[in-house]
């Protein structure tokens, strides 16, 4: 039995959802399960009628792709599903109900999300916070298959300390807030890198660049663009602290990637990134989940205070480093995510073993 995984073709940057989808496909294949990954064109979740019709055809077509059996299970990324409830409902009515893989809630498409979840053969969420949202908002019990991460060398760090933020330059990821907070710590010694694509929202990226220059931080904060391979590994290796203060975050895969390098993380309280931090550490150290009050000024002050305490207190830095190093031994791998999804879908030989 195989799996057809329909992923959004319009998300080309290195997002957590894209990483999860790719590693899931690899993991399922390593378990001996045939996988076909189809990139579905369209501006999801706001694709046009032509793209939605194409999706409907993919969902309802009876013949499997080469290499897949007639019993192939179709799994649709939530970004697509929430923008195409009509097509998921039609497929279900025709006896081809698809599973939905939901990486994060879509409050701007609440009705489409509700209908898609209800039409699905089942829902798999990649975080407990997303599953909780589905339960509370739609009365649906979702399965949870948490992301994994790869083992990585322990980061050496830098002198002065180096702060890293890995995420596409987007308003939700709050790089502008991080720049404003660091600007308040001009007298302390540090450098920083913002690692992520700058073409997902070019206007926001321009704002971030302007803020860096206006605060005179061009020599201290570097925008690297999207990195991969050895270039990304080198950035992790020189880092001492990771920051992920997204306004909304269902999980935050980068938190696991940070901990895999023994790098402590500051996250925004109330987001799924706190759950990611607790997975490895078992508990969240005081101060690591920052409560950022409303208003840009208040947020920048609160984040600056948290960063300032870490920068100024060598004992706190040592404690956070020790906790991150301890977390490395407890992080889930990608194989565990693939086995969990396979078990939920009922595909692969490992299902018999688990039973």
N, C-alpha and C positions, 0 to 999 in steps of 0.2 A: 504494500500500500504506500502511495506517495503523497506528496504535499505540493499544492500550487500556492505560492505566496505572491499576492498582488501588492505591489509597493508603489508609492507616489513617484512619478517620474519628474515632478517639478522641484523636489527637494534634493539639491545636488551637493550642498555643503555637508560637512561631517557632523551631522546632528546625532543625538543619542538614539533617536528612532532608526535612523539609517544604519548606525553601527549595530544596533540590536538585530535588525532584520538580516543584515549580512552575516553576522556571527551565528544567528539562529540557523540560517540555511547551511552554513558550514558544519555546524554541530549536528544537525539532523543527518546530513550526508555522511558524517563520520560514524554515525550509528547504523549505517547501511540503508538509510531511507532515501528514496528518490525525491529530489526537490527541483521544482521549476520556479524560478523567480521571474515574474513579469512586471516590468516597469510600466505603469499605466499613465499615459499622457494626459495632461490637463492641469489646470491651475487649482489643484485640490487644497482645501475642500470646496472651492468655488468654481469647479470645472463647468464648461459649457455643455449644451445639450448633446453635441456630437461626441464628446468624450464620455459623457454618462451613458450614451447608447452603446458605445464601444465596450464600456465596462459591463453593461447588461448582457452583451453577447458573450463576453468572457465568463460571466457567472452562470449563464444558462447553457453554454455549449455542451453537448453531450460527449463529444470525442475527446479523450485525454491527449495531452501532448506526447510526442515521442519520449519513451523512457518512463512514462507514468502509467499506472494501471487504471482501469475504469473505476476503481474505488478511491481515487485520489481525493484528498480532502482539500478544499479551497479555504485559504485564510486571507482575509483582507485587512490591510493596514487601516487603523481607525481614522486617519486623515482622509482617506478615500471614502470609507464607509459612512462617516458622518455627513459627507457632502452628497451622498447618493442613496438616500433611504428608499426611494421609489424602486431602484434597481435591486436592492437587497430584498425588498418585499416581493417583487416579481419573481426573483430567483427562488425564494422560499416557497412561494405558491406553486412553482413548477417542480418542486421536489429537489432543488439544488441549493438548499440553505448553506450559507458560508459562515465560517467562524470569523469573528472580528478580533484583531490584535490591537488593543488600545494602549498607546503609549502615554497619552495625556488627555484630560477632558477638553472639550471644545465648547466653552460657554457661549461663544458667538453663534453656535449652531446647535443649540440645546434641543430643539424639536427634531432636527435631523439625527442627532445623536440618539435620542430616545427611540425613534422609529427603527434606526439601524440596529440598536442593541436588541430590541424586541424581535426583529426579524431574523436575527442571527441564530445559527445552530448552537452557539455558545460564545462567551466572551472571555478572552484572556487579557489580563492587564499586566503590565510590566512593573507595577508598583502597588503597594498596599493602599497608598493614597488614592490612586486612580480607581481601584476596586471599591474603595469606600465611597467615592463619588458616585459610581454606577449604582451601588446599593441604595444610597440615600436619595439620589435624584430620580432613579428609574425603577427602583424596587427589584433589581436584577442582581443575583449573586454571581459574581465573576470569579474566575480562576486567577491565581497570581503566579506568574513565572518571573522571578526577579532576574535582572541582568547579571552577567558574570564579568570577570575581568581577567587580564593576563598577568602572569608573574612579571616582575620588572626589577631591575637592579635598584638598590637603595640609593636615593639621591645624595649627592655629596654636599649640596648647598653651596653658598657663596659668601664672600666677605667683601662688601657689606651684604646683608641678607637680601635674597631675591624673592619677590612675590610674583606668582603666576595666576592668571585667570584664563581658563581655556573654554571658549564658547564663541559662536558666531557673533559678530557685532550687531546686536539687535536690541531694541528698547527693553524688551522683557529681561534680557540678561544683565542689564544695569551696569555696563562698563562706564558710562558717564558718571554714575554715582561713585564708583570706585575711584575714578580720577579726582572727583571733587573731594573725597575723603583723604586721599593721599596728598592732595594739595595742602591740606591742613597740617600735614606732618612733614613739611618741608625741612625742618631743622633736624629731623632724625635721619639716620643713615639707612638707605634702602635703594633698591632698583626694582623695576617691575616690567613684566611682559604681558601684553594682551594678545593671546594666541587664538585666532579664529578668522574665518573669512570676512572680508570687508565689503563684499558685493551683494550680500543678502539684503541689506538695506543701506544703500550708498549714502543717503541723506543722514542717517544716524551715524554712520562711520565718519562722515565729515564733521559732525558735531563733536565726536570724541576727539578727533585730531585737533580741532579748534580749541577745545578745552585744555588739552595737553599743552599746546603752544601758549595759550593765554596765561597759564599758570607758570610758564617758564620751566616745564618739566620734560622738554624734548630729549634731554640727555639722560633722563631717569626712567621714563616710561616708553617702551618700544612696542609698536604694533607690528607683529610679525606676519600677519596674514595667516591663512590656513596652513598648518604644517602636518607632516606625516613622516613615518619611518624614522630614520636617524636624526633628522632635524627636530622632530617633536621629542624624541628621546633625549636629545641634548638639552632641550629647554626644561624638561622634567628634572634632569640630573643636576642642573644648577640651581634648582628652586628650593626654598625653605618653607614657604607657606603658599597654599592654594586658596583662592577666594571664589565662591560661587554665590552671589546674592541676587539671583533671578527673582523677579516679582512673583512668578508662578513657576513651580518646578515639580513635576510629578515624582521624579526620583533624583536625577542628577548623576548620570553614569560617570561623569568626570570626578566625582567624589571618590568612587572606588579606584579609579585610575590614579588619583593622588595618593591614596592610602597604600596602593600597591608599591609605590616608590618610597613609602615611609614619610610622606609629606602631610603634615596636619592641614586641616581645612577649616575655613570660616564660612558658614552658610547663613542664609536668612531664616530666622525662626518662622515656624508655621508653614513651611514648604516641605515637599517630599524629600528634599536634600537632607533634612534632619534624619529621616529614616535611613537614607543611604549611609550617613555618617555613623549611625548606631549599629548597622549591620557588621561593620568591621570592628569598631571599637567596643561594641557591647553596651557602651554608655556614651553620652555626649558630654565632653568636658565643659565645665562652666565657662561661658564666654564664647564657645565655638559656634553656637547658634545665636545669632545676634537679632534682638528684637528691634526692628527699624520702624520708628513711628512715622505716621503720615506726614507728607510734605517733604519736598526735596531738601530743605535746609536741615530739618530734624533727622532725616535719614543719613545725610552726610556726616552730621555731628556724631551720631550713634556709631556709625561704622568707623569713623576716625578714632573714636574713643577705644573701640575694641582693638583696632590695629595698633593704636598707640600703646596700649597695655602690653600687647605681645612684643612689640618692638623694644619696649623699654625695660622689660622684666626678663632677664636671662633664665630665672627659675621657671617661669611660665613657659618660655620657649622650650626648655629642656623637658618639662612634663608633657607638653603637647607632642614633641618629637618622639618621646618614649611610647606614648599611647599610639601614635601612628605606626611605629615600628611593630608594636605588639599586634596591631590590627592586620598586618600583612599575612599572618598565619591563619586568619579566619575568613578571608574573602572568598566568595564563591567563584568558581571558574565557569567558563561558557558551556562546558559539557553538562553541568548541572542544569542550566537553563534549557538546553536542548532536550535533555531527558525529561524534564518536567513538562515541556510542551508536548513532546511525543506521547507521554502518558495521558495527558489531558485529551489529545486528539485521538488516542487509541491507535496509533500507528507504530510500526517497528517491532522487532523481536523482543526488545526490553520490556514491553508491556506484559508479556506472559511471565517474565521473570518477576516483575513487581507484584503481579497477582498472586 
